[in-house]
Amino acid sequence: MADGVLEITADNFQEQVLNSDTPVLVDFWATWCGPCRTIAPVVEQIAKERQGSLKVGKLDVDAHGAIAQQYGVQGIPFLAVFEGGKLTKQAVGAMPKAALEKQLGLS
């Protein structure tokens, strides 16, 4: 994973996402997903810019499908903001940074 971007797994989802004191942006992705690779640099840039105020992680839907299913992920990239252990905002698909931040309420 890139600097500032956590690898979210079934083993650490509860601790890193649901129990986090700060909001968490989770990028649900897969290695075979072209749009996921397209948006990856945008996610990494957000992680760098918001270090300390927003935790950023990536969850591989192929490896951790149960979590993706639990949150109704049907298309990827699926970007979700969790606050206080709850999914509060989401966006689906690759998009420019400004559009993503606006849709997720980060702008």
Buried (B, 14 or more C-beta within 10 A) or exposed (E): EEEBBBEBBEEEBEEBBEEBEEBBBBBBBBEEBEBBBEBBEBBBBBBEBBEEEBBBBBBBBEEBBEBBEEBEBEEBBBBBBBEEEEBEBBBBBBBEBEBBBEBBEBE
